[in-house]
Amino acid sequence: MSSEYSPITDSAVAVTIAQAARRDGSFAFDLEFVSEDRYIPELALVQVGWGDVESPQVAAIDPLAADARPLAELVASPEVATIVHSGQGDLTLLAREFGVRGRSIFDTQIAVGFLGIADQIGYGKLVEEMLGIAIDKAMQFTRWLQRPLSQEQVRYALDDVRYLPRIAEMLREELLQKGRLAWVVDESDRLAESSAQLSSPEEAYRKIGAWRRLSAQQLGVLQALATWRERKALARNKPPSWILKNGVLLSLAKRLPIKPGDLDGIDGLHASTRRRRGKEILAVVARGAAEPAVVDGGPPPHRLTNADKKLSAEVSSLIQQRCRENDLAPRFVANRSDCDALVRWWVEGHRSQEPGLPLLSGWRREFAGAEVLDFLSR
């Protein structure tokens, strides 16, 4: 096998590759990372492809030995098109690892959804369908953090960027013919934006579905506990549920325990956890109880009636039909939550100011949003 199957461990070489890709103005990008038993996935390999579309140069940078930041910063450059396939996980990891937000992203998985080829198609299947090339998936489940990596592992990883430039060019041509290239660019940018939005530990309580039903004092306790758990999880890089499960946090918030004995009857709070963390948990509960929560916001949102839900289903059906007629994956136009939000706004009657829903702006409004508004007006 050629030397291209040896990971790059020299930071200076990584800089040279980034400079070459920047000159080309476009490059393919992919990451290998390990997420098992971790809160934040651990970066294990960075793959890039640049140069000739038909036969690009490819390289794998070992982030355990070389500085991968120049490649991450390239993804953040608006002057360089970054080609990815199903890039949400990669872009989120870049935001956490390097603090960058992807710019000029072209996601080939999104692109095929706008062409009616397939929605959420895997990379290997896409390569096979578009290029007739079967990718060997024997190394799909591998230990990416082990060193040294075998040539077979690196070859497999490089295949993830080897064919992306050619596929992207083919998809762009089809999108241009259909007048949808700008739509894919817009949706890819929305993906990059959402992937870069990392919540703070203080907002962790919002991931616990029942928080809205708590009293101000109980919510203050839940906020304190969720923030404490989030920081513990980040420090240890372990899933928050490994610290305490959501149900335990809710029980603590509702019961407001004061002394060690009050922890005994809380389901899911094991004896070993009470011994190791009991005093700390009680201190967090006391701190939260002393600071009842104040949550910004107006009156609670309108609760959808059965008639409202039926109307939302009709709106969703209209959008799906429109998408079927135009070979477009409905999820790019509006999901059911969007339909519920639109109907909620409509029945509340505040129609002088439209809600900030994607469905009512840009190409989505032209494609389906205006028709939905006409439907609601009947």
C-alpha positions in Angstrom: 0.0 0.0 0.0 1.1 3.6 -0.6 2.3 6.0 2.0 -1.0 7.8 1.8 -2.3 5.2 4.3 0.1 6.4 7.0 -1.5 9.0 9.3 0.1 12.4 9.3 1.7 13.2 12.7 3.6 16.4 11.8 1.7 19.6 12.5 3.7 21.4 9.8 2.4 19.0 7.2 -1.2 19.6 8.4 -0.6 23.3 7.9 0.6 22.6 4.3 -2.5 20.6 3.5 -4.7 23.3 4.9 -3.0 25.9 2.7 -3.4 23.7 -0.4 -7.1 23.2 0.3 -7.5 26.9 0.8 -5.9 27.6 -2.5 -8.3 25.2 -4.2 -11.3 26.9 -2.5 -13.0 23.6 -1.8 -12.2 20.3 0.1 -13.9 17.2 1.5 -13.9 16.7 5.3 -14.7 13.9 7.7 -13.9 12.9 11.2 -13.5 9.6 13.1 -14.3 9.9 16.8 -15.2 7.7 19.7 -18.5 8.5 21.6 -19.1 5.3 23.5 -19.3 5.9 27.3 -18.4 9.6 26.7 -20.4 12.8 27.0 -18.3 14.6 24.4 -17.0 12.4 21.6 -13.2 12.1 21.5 -11.6 13.1 18.2 -9.5 10.3 16.7 -8.8 11.1 13.1 -9.3 14.0 10.6 -9.7 13.1 6.9 -9.5 15.6 4.1 -9.6 15.4 0.3 -8.6 18.3 -2.0 -7.4 19.0 -5.6 -8.7 17.2 -8.7 -12.4 16.2 -8.3 -12.0 12.9 -10.2 -8.8 11.9 -8.3 -8.3 14.1 -5.3 -5.4 14.0 -2.9 -6.4 12.6 0.4 -4.8 12.6 3.8 -5.5 11.5 7.4 -4.2 13.7 10.2 -3.7 12.1 13.6 -5.0 14.7 16.1 -3.3 12.8 18.9 0.0 13.7 17.5 -0.5 16.7 15.2 -2.4 20.0 15.6 -5.6 19.6 13.6 -6.7 23.2 14.3 -5.6 24.5 10.8 -8.2 22.1 9.2 -10.9 23.1 11.7 -10.3 26.7 10.9 -10.5 25.9 7.2 -14.0 24.5 7.9 -14.8 27.9 9.5 -13.7 29.9 6.5 -16.5 31.4 4.4 -14.1 31.5 1.4 -13.6 27.7 1.3 -16.4 25.3 0.5 -16.4 22.3 2.9 -18.0 19.1 1.6 -19.4 16.8 4.2 -21.8 13.9 4.3 -24.2 13.9 7.3 -22.0 16.4 9.0 -23.9 17.3 12.1 -21.8 15.1 14.4 -18.5 16.4 12.9 -19.6 20.0 13.0 -20.7 19.7 16.7 -17.4 18.2 17.6 -15.5 21.0 15.9 -17.5 23.5 17.8 -16.7 21.8 21.1 -13.1 20.9 20.4 -12.0 24.1 18.5 -14.8 26.6 19.1 -15.5 27.0 15.4 -18.7 27.3 13.4 -18.8 25.8 9.9 -19.2 28.1 7.0 -19.8 27.4 3.3 -20.9 23.9 4.1 -22.2 21.6 1.4 -23.8 18.4 2.9 -24.3 15.7 0.3 -26.8 13.9 2.5 -28.9 17.1 2.5 -28.4 17.5 -1.2 -29.9 14.2 -2.2 -32.9 14.9 0.0 -33.6 17.9 -2.2 -33.3 15.8 -5.4 -35.7 13.0 -4.5 -32.9 10.4 -4.6 -33.2 9.3 -1.0 -33.6 10.9 2.3 -30.9 10.4 5.0 -29.0 8.0 2.8 -25.7 6.6 4.2 -22.4 7.5 2.5 -21.6 4.0 1.4 -24.9 3.5 -0.3 -24.7 6.9 -1.9 -21.2 6.1 -3.4 -22.5 2.8 -4.7 -25.6 4.4 -6.3 -23.9 7.4 -7.9 -20.5 6.0 -8.8 -21.0 2.2 -8.8 -18.2 1.8 -6.3 -18.7 -0.5 -3.3 -16.9 0.6 -0.2 -15.5 -2.0 2.1 -17.2 -1.5 5.5 -15.1 -4.1 7.4 -13.5 -1.4 9.4 -16.7 0.5 10.3 -16.6 -0.6 13.9 -13.0 -0.2 14.9 -10.9 1.2 17.8 -10.1 4.6 16.4 -8.1 5.7 19.4 -5.7 2.8 19.3 -2.2 3.5 18.1 -0.7 2.6 15.7 -3.7 2.6 13.3 -3.4 -0.1 10.6 -3.2 0.8 6.9 -6.6 -0.9 6.5 -8.1 1.4 9.1 -6.7 4.5 7.4 -7.7 3.3 3.9 -11.3 2.9 5.1 -11.3 6.3 6.7 -9.9 8.0 3.6 -12.6 6.4 1.4 -15.0 8.7 3.4 -13.5 11.8 1.6 -12.0 10.2 -1.6 -15.4 10.2 -3.4 -17.0 13.2 -1.9 -15.7 15.9 -4.3 -17.0 14.0 -7.4 -20.4 13.3 -5.8 -20.7 16.9 -4.7 -20.0 18.1 -8.2 -22.6 15.7 -9.7 -25.2 16.8 -7.1 -24.5 20.5 -7.7 -25.1 20.1 -11.4 -28.5 18.5 -10.7 -29.4 21.1 -8.1 -28.5 23.9 -10.5 -30.8 22.3 -13.2 -33.7 22.2 -10.7 -33.0 25.6 -9.3 -32.4 24.2 -5.8 -28.7 24.7 -5.2 -29.4 27.8 -3.0 -31.9 25.8 -1.0 -29.2 23.2 -0.2 -26.7 25.8 0.7 -29.3 27.4 3.0 -30.2 24.1 4.7 -26.5 23.1 5.1 -25.8 26.5 6.8 -28.8 25.9 9.1 -27.2 22.6 10.0 -23.9 24.3 10.7 -25.6 26.9 12.8 -27.5 24.4 15.0 -24.5 22.2 15.4 -22.5 25.1 16.8 -25.1 26.1 19.4 -23.7 24.6 22.6 -25.9 25.1 25.6 -24.4 26.2 28.9 -24.5 24.1 32.1 -27.0 26.6 33.5 -29.5 25.6 30.7 -29.2 21.8 31.3 -32.4 21.7 33.3 -34.4 22.3 30.1 -33.4 18.9 28.8 -35.6 17.4 31.6 -39.1 17.3 30.2 -41.1 17.9 33.3 -39.4 21.1 34.5 -42.3 23.3 33.6 -44.6 21.6 36.1 -42.5 22.4 39.1 -43.0 25.2 41.6 -40.5 28.1 41.7 -38.6 26.7 44.6 -38.6 23.2 43.1 -37.4 24.5 39.8 -34.6 26.4 41.6 -33.5 23.1 43.0 -33.7 21.3 39.7 -31.7 24.1 38.0 -29.0 23.8 40.6 -28.9 20.1 40.5 -28.8 19.9 36.7 -26.1 22.5 36.5 -24.0 20.6 39.1 -24.5 17.4 37.2 -23.6 18.9 33.9 -20.4 20.2 35.2 -19.5 16.9 36.7 -20.3 15.1 33.5 -18.2 17.5 31.4 -15.3 17.3 33.8 -15.3 13.5 33.7 -16.5 13.3 30.1 -19.2 10.8 31.0 -22.9 10.9 30.2 -24.9 12.9 32.7 -27.0 9.9 33.5 -23.9 8.3 34.9 -23.9 11.0 37.6 -27.6 11.0 38.4 -30.6 10.1 36.2 -33.2 12.7 35.3 -35.8 10.9 37.4 -33.6 11.2 40.5 -33.1 15.0 39.9 -36.9 15.5 39.7 -37.5 13.5 42.8 -34.9 15.5 44.7 -36.4 18.7 43.4 -39.9 17.7 44.5 -39.0 16.3 47.9 -36.5 19.0 48.9 -34.4 16.7 51.2 -32.6 18.4 54.1 -30.8 15.7 56.0 -29.1 12.5 54.9 -32.0 10.3 56.0 -34.3 12.2 53.6 -32.3 10.7 50.7 -33.1 7.1 51.6 -36.5 6.8 49.9 -35.6 8.4 46.6 -36.0 5.7 43.9 -32.8 5.4 41.8 -30.5 7.1 44.2 -28.4 4.1 45.2 -26.8 3.6 48.6 -23.3 3.9 47.1 -24.2 7.3 45.6 -25.7 8.4 48.9 -22.5 7.6 50.7 -20.2 9.2 48.1 -22.2 12.2 47.2 -24.9 12.6 49.8 -23.5 15.7 51.5 -22.7 17.3 48.2 -26.2 16.6 46.8 -27.9 18.1 50.0 -25.7 21.2 49.7 -26.8 21.7 46.1 -30.5 21.2 47.0 -30.2 23.7 49.8 -28.5 26.2 47.5 -31.2 25.8 44.9 -34.1 26.0 47.4 -32.7 29.3 48.7 -33.0 30.8 45.2 -36.4 30.1 43.7 -36.3 30.1 39.9 -37.4 33.0 37.8 -38.0 31.9 34.2 -38.3 34.6 31.6 -41.3 34.4 29.2 -44.8 35.5 28.8 -48.0 33.4 29.4 -47.8 29.7 28.7 -48.4 28.7 25.1 -51.8 27.9 23.9 -52.6 24.2 24.5 -53.7 22.7 21.2 -57.2 21.3 21.3 -58.3 18.2 19.4 -59.5 20.5 16.6 -56.2 22.3 16.6 -54.3 19.0 16.3 -56.5 18.0 13.4 -55.8 21.3 11.7 -52.0 20.8 12.3 -52.2 17.3 10.8 -54.0 18.8 7.7 -51.2 21.4 7.4 -48.6 18.7 7.6 -50.4 16.6 5.0 -50.6 19.5 2.6 -46.8 20.1 3.0 -46.0 16.4 2.5 -48.2 16.2 -0.6 -46.4 19.3 -2.0 -43.0 17.7 -1.3 -44.1 14.4 -3.0 -45.1 16.2 -6.1 -41.7 17.9 -6.2 -39.3 15.1 -5.1 -38.3 16.9 -1.9 -37.9 15.4 1.6 -40.6 17.0 3.8 -38.3 17.4 6.8 -36.5 20.2 5.0 -39.7 22.2 4.7 -41.4 21.7 8.1 -41.8 19.1 10.7 -44.8 18.4 12.9 -43.6 20.7 15.6 -43.4 23.5 13.0 -47.0 22.8 12.0 -48.1 22.8 15.6 -46.4 26.2 16.2 -48.0 27.6 13.1 -51.4 26.5 14.1 -50.9 27.7 17.6 -50.0 31.2 16.3 -53.0 31.1 13.9 -55.6 30.2 16.5 -54.2 32.7 19.1 -55.0 35.4 16.5 -51.8 37.4 16.7 -51.6 37.6 12.9 -50.2 41.1 12.6 -46.8 39.6 13.5 -45.8 36.3 11.9 -43.8 33.8 14.0 -40.2 33.3 13.1 -40.7 29.9 11.5 -38.5 28.9 8.6 -41.7 27.8 6.8 -42.7 31.4 6.5 -39.5 32.8 5.1 -37.2 32.4 2.1 -37.7 29.6 -0.4 -39.9 27.6 2.1 -42.5 30.3 2.0 -42.5 30.4 -1.8 -42.5 26.6 -2.0 -45.2 25.8 0.6 -45.6 28.5 3.3 -47.8 30.9 1.3 -50.0 28.0 0.3 -50.4 26.9 3.9 -51.4 30.4 4.9 -54.0 30.5 2.2 -55.3 27.1 3.5 -55.6 28.5 7.0 -57.4 31.6 5.8 -60.3 29.6 4.2 
